Amino acid sequence: MKDRINPLLQPFATPWQTPPFESIRTEDYEPAFLQAIPEALQEIGEIANSPEKPDFQNTIAALDRAGDLLNTVSAVFFNLSSACTDPLMQKTAQEISPRLTDFGNSIYMNPKLFQRVKTVYENTPGESLTPEQRTLLEDTWKSFIRGGANLTGEAQDKFREITTELSRLSLQFEENLLAETNAYELHLTLAEELSGLPESIKEAAALTAREKGKEGWIFTLHAPSYIPFMKYADNRKLREKLFKAYTSRCNHANSRNNTEIIRKITALRLEKARLLGYDTYAGYVLSNRMAQSPEEVNHFLQHLFSSSHPAALKEKEEVGEFARKEGFTDTLQRWDWAYYSNKLKQARYTLDDEMLKPYFRLENVQQGIFDLARQLYGLNFKEVHNIPKYHPDVKTFEVYDHTQQFLAVLYTDFFPRDNKNGGAWMTEFRTQHKENGKDVRPLVSLVMNFTKPTPDKPSLLTFDEVTTFLHEFGHALHGMLSRNTYLSTAGTNVYRDFVELPSQLMENWAIEKAWLDQWAIHYETGEKIPQQYIDKLREAANFQSGYQCDRQLSFGMVDMAWHSITAPVEEPVCQFEQQAMLPTEMFPEVPGSCFSTTFGHIFDGGYAAGYYSYKWAEVLDADAFSLFKEKGIFDRDTAASFRKNILEKGGSEHPMELYVRFRGRKPSVEALLERSGLKEKSQVPDRL
């Protein structure tokens, strides 16, 4: 209908002004962007050309408020492009992303606007501002400098060109990875090929086959299918086949190959950094992080490696010896690791995911996590059915505090589908902020890829998936509990090497008996999880901690290698990667395998020169949880302090100041080493 109104361009007449997903069509996004971008540019122009003397409110705060419609349209579009995409949405992203990049450039490279920001930055006494205002002013100034405001002439034109191309390439990387993941299926028709696989995994594979109109069983490269196959399948040749398919994604001679995209991205990032006066892209990124420099990051990674690697080598020997006792006579390969590690874990601890999964029904895990948030922070979650959803799998909750004050809307989206990226993440359709003095509460979304229920079984999670849920929920708390004035400083808008603290802190409750006892019951019998299982979970908590640490450090090393280059990489991408990961390697090379071509965190996400932050934040979370252990894991005073000083503050102050305010001191590395069982081997300094 010609007179149909674009719902994205109207005030949302929905509960809590949530996006009216059920009314939005994919074709609505492009015209919404084409209206929102000029409107935002006009707002920016009015700030830049204001006859008023520049001050914090009419320049810095005004910039933070500008582009409200564009923020809304972008949040809806890009969140759904990851969770529920389609070909038209992908086409729209390719067309709109360069426009958005140009929009950003037009802000930072507006000389009148920059002069106003500079005037405020140089002439506003710090004592006249609140801590959040001081942070916003400092961050705004840095954003302009890092956005090329000081560049002139050809250098500025080049900067624009680079940033536009980078946005296009990152988007293409993401689309290629999703397409490549979806393109592969392992279709099995012989029951004997399923030897070793638990019934629940076979049922899920049979369901996938039926959904695709095929007989037998289909395994995919999505985590709920791939991981258990590698862990349980007795058929070594099939494990090898699936492993090679997974690890060679986007490294084939087809249109979805990401190797040249990686070369271009890293070369352009280097060029961008050089234009801004940095030797490397890592130097550019880390100048605005807690770690501050590539040298500091590399020092941190190497020190942890010195503790983890001897343990990892010992763990490999243990797995190899166990495999030989099981009759294995070949060389241990990468596709053997999960299989024999799991068997060793079963033998050592009499513990296995399949033993635990009946106690980890998704609905119970969710309730357990919600109850934990209630015990710690006084939160209450009410499922509602009047808030529009973007997919039938999505559930919606209103979140209230103990006084019944509304805090947030929470969306949950738990199951894999072909139009959804792999992995798990938290995002927001609206970030908390204040508008004309009124508190605007956030719309937070949790997206995961858990095993779908079957006609015979509900969705049953592995222990790792329970931990993943806790992790992402920690991010959600960071967004939901935010109490800030400005969008730019609210919620998860914090330093990259601080943002994982709330998420990783939550993971600590996964092995706490007092929490598991509250909700972990057998989905069929109602039996509480046995004490012996909890004991074994705790005993097994550090199983292969050396290997797991090595593995994560290897990702950080690859990330730092790609972003510490001083000239474009000419050698093959896989060769470059192998050299970077060499210190951690314990297995024979697998031709065709390449991690970088699937490393979305750094090539289509925000973790470039920042993947180390997961380990960095582990130091923070281990140290923070040690206080909970000291005071009590449900201690409301400790939780209240964490909420007040961390969760509510967002990026309103420097993260180390916030942490010290909570903990009373800087974080200690010792807590992490003690928790992981690596303390004796450590040479890591006691403080970050």
DOPAFI-70361 format. One record per residue (C-alpha): z negated, x negated, y negated. Coordinates in steps of 0.05 Angstrom, whole numbers, plus 5000, padded with zeros to 4 digits. Example, Ala and Ser with C-alpha at 12.3 -4.5 7.8 and 13.67 -1.06 7.14 Angstrom:
484447545090;485747275021;
END
This chain:
500050005000;502149744932;495949994897;491049684947;485649294911;484248584935;476948614958;475947874941;477248024868;472148584861;464648574858;462148634930;459249344937;455649155001;448449025020;446048394984;453148304956;455448015023;462947895033;466448535055;469648185115;472048825147;476248975086;479048275075;485948115101;488647415110;494047565059;488647695007;486446975002;492446654967;492847164909;485247114903;485746364895;491546424847;487246864802;480746494811;483245794795;486145964726;479846364710;475545764727;480045304687;479345764627;471745744633;471944984637;476544964577;471745384536;466144894551;470544294534;472944594469;466444904446;465044784372;457644744388;454144074390;453843854463;447043964497;444444064567;445144824567;452044904536;455144334575;451544114638;448444794658;454845144636;459044704682;454444864740;455545604728;463045574717;467945834769;463646354802;469646744829;472846114855;466445904889;466046574924;473246584947;472945864971;466445975010;469246575047;476046255060;474045565083;468145795125;472746285162;478245765168;473345375213;470345975249;475846485254;482546205232;489746445243;496646155228;497146485160;490346235141;492345525161;498745585120;494645835061;489845255068;495644755065;498245085001;491645194966;487944544982;492344114936;491244624881;483744584889;484043824888;488143854825;483044344797;477443844810;481543284778;482943704717;475443764706;473543034715;479542784677;478843244617;477342754561;474043264515;469643514571;467842804592;465942634520;461243234518;458043024583;457442314559;454242534494;449042944531;447742384581;446741854528;442842274478;438242734516;431042484523;428942524596;422142814578;425543414547;428343624615;425243874679;425843414741;431443864767;435043844700;434543084698;437443044768;443143524750;444743124688;444842474727;448942774783;453943084735;454942414699;455942064766;460842594788;465142484727;465041724735;466441774810;471742294796;475841824754;473742024684;473741304660;480841184686;486741204639;494241254643;497541044708;490840934742;488741654729;495441914753;494641504816;487641764827;490242484823;495742324872;490942004921;485742564920;491143094930;494142734989;487242615020;485643355019;492243505053;491342975107;484143175123;486343895132;492143675177;487243255219;482843865230;488644325248;491443815297;484743735332;483744475341;490944575366;490343985414;483744235442;486544925453;493044675484;489844395547;487044765607;485244525677;487445095721;484445075791;486045555848;482645225908;475245365918;473944675947;475944365880;469744695850;464844305895;458444135860;459244625803;453645125793;455345865802;454446005728;459645495709;464545765761;463446465736;464846255665;471245895687;473446515726;472246935664;476546465623;482146515675;481847285674;482047285598;488346875602;491347325655;490946815711;487846755780;482646235799;478645835748;480445515682;476544945649;477944755577;476144205529;471044635493;463944365503;461044935545;466644825596;467944075591;460743815592;458244165655;464743985692;463643245678;456343305697;457043685763;464043665792;464243265857;471743165853;472342495819;479842545808;478943195771;473342895729;477942325711;483542805693;479243225648;475942615616;482642305599;485142965570;478843025527;478642305502;486142255488;486542875443;491042755383;493342095412;499642335446;506842275425;507242975396;506443335329;498843355337;497942595337;492642375287;493541615289;498041565228;493842065191;487741605202;491641005175;493741395114;486841685101;483241025106;488440665064;488141195010;480541195010;480640445000;485540514943;481241054912;475040604916;478840014886;481040444827;473740594814;471639864818;468939824889;471139324942;470939834998;470440575007;463640485041;461240124979;463640714936;460241244980;453740884993;452440724920;450241454916;445941484980;438841305001;441640695039;445140454975;449939945005;454139775067;449839165078;443639595083;447040075132;449739515176;442839185176;439739835196;444739955252;444239245279;436639255281;436539905320;441939635365;437739025381;432439505408;437039995444;442239555477;437739175526;435139855548;442240135553;444439555598;438439665643;439940415646;447140265667;444639815722;440040375746;445740875748;450240385784;444940235836;443640965847;451041115854;451740575907;445940885946;449741535943;455641195976;459741025914;463740385925;468440365865;467440095795;463240565753;467840895702;466541315641;468141955680;462741765730;457141675679;455042395666;455742565740;451342015768;446642005709;445142735722;444042605796;439342035779;435542485730;434943015784;432342515834;427442185785;424742805752;426843365798;429743665736;436543955722;439844415671;441044935724;433644965739;432045065666;437745525644;434746175673;428846065625;433445955565;436846615556;440146595489;436647215462;429846925482;431446245452;433446595387;426946995386;422946365401;426146005342;425146605297;417846635318;417045895304;419646005233;414546565227;408746135251;410645555206;413345885144;411546625149;418746845158;421047495189;427947645215;430648365218;437348485253;441548975213;448149315227;450349515157;452648825135;460148695146;462048185199;468147745207;468247785283;465048235336;461047645363;457447575296;450347855286;446947945219;439647885199;435647995136;430347465126;423747615091;417547215076;410447425095;409947865033;416448225052;420247894996;427647835013;429847105023;436747095054;442047395099;443147005164;449547065204;449846805276;456346665313;454946355381;460946355427;467445945433;474346235419;481245955409;481146055333;474545705323;473044965316;468744635368;461644395356;455944715318;454644775244;450845125189;454445355127;453545845069;457646415041;453146374980;448245834958;441646014927;441245944851;438946304789;443446724746;440946934678;433946794703;434747224765;434046894834;440446984874;438846904948;443346544997;447946795052;447146295109;451346245172;449945905239;456145755281;455745485352;459645455417;454945675472;456945925541;459146655537;455647185579;459347415641;459148095675;453647825720;449647365675;447347345603;448646725561;444046195589;443245555549;442344845572;436444455544;441244075499;443944735472;436844965457;436044315418;442644435382;440245135362;433844845334;437844315297;442544795262;436845265248;433444705211;439444665165;439145415157;431845375135;433944855083;438845365055;434645995063;428245725032;431545394972;428045524905;432445204853;435745394788;442545054795;447845114849;449144374849;441944194866;440244774913;439644834988;443144295028;446243964967;442543324979;444242604996;448042575063;442742115093;437342615076;440643265096;439243165170;431743125161;430343875164;435043965222;432643395265;425343555250;426244225285;428743895349;421743615361;419044295382;423944325441;419043965487;412644245460;408944655513;405445095462;412145325436;415845395502;410145795532;411246335479;418246535498;421346145556;421346655613;426046745672;431547245653;431047595720;423747545742;420147505675;416446895702;413946415648;417145725651;412945325701;408244805674;411444285719;418244405686;415244295617;411743665642;418343415670;421943575605;417043135568;417542585621;425042605617;425342625541;426941885537;431541875598;437141395579;434541365507;437540665502;444440905522;444141515477;442041085418;447540585433;452641155436;450641435369;450440745338;457440615364;459941215325;456440945263;459640265274;466640565280;465440965217;463140355178;468939945205;474140445181;470940485113;469339745103;476639515107;479339115049;486639215067;490439775103;489839735179;496239515212;493839425284;493840015332;488440525315;485440485385;485139725382;481639745315;476640245343;475339835406;473839225365;468739605323;465339895384;465539255425;458139075419;456239735452;461539765506;459239775578;465240065614;472439855628;477440065575;481140725589;488440685564;490141255518;482941425502;481341415428;475141695395;477541625323;483242135331;477942665344;472542405295;472443015251;465842835220;469042275181;476342485176;475843225161;468443285144;463642975095;460742405136;465541845118;461341215112;455541675129;455141775203;449341285205;445341825170;443742165237;439841555259;437041455189;434542165189;431542055259;426841555226;425042085175;424142655225;420042245275;415442015219;414942725191;413443035259;408042525272;404142885217;405143545253;402643225317;396642965280;394843625246;397544115298;404744315313;403744995282;399344755225;400845205166;398344715114;403044165138;408744665143;407144925073;407544215046;414244095081;416844745054;414444624983;416543894978;422843875021;425844545040;425044894973;426944294931;434144174955;437043604916;432943724853;429643044857;430842374891;429842474966;425041894974;420542184920;420542854956;419042525023;413242114995;410442734963;410343075031;408142485074;403942095025;407941455038;414941205055;417441355126;415640885182;420840665233;415240575283;414741325295;421941355319;421340745364;414941015395;418141695407;424341395439;420540885482;423940295448;418040055407;416739405445;423839165436;424239295362;425238805307;426339365256;422439325191;416639815188;419340205128;426040455105;
END
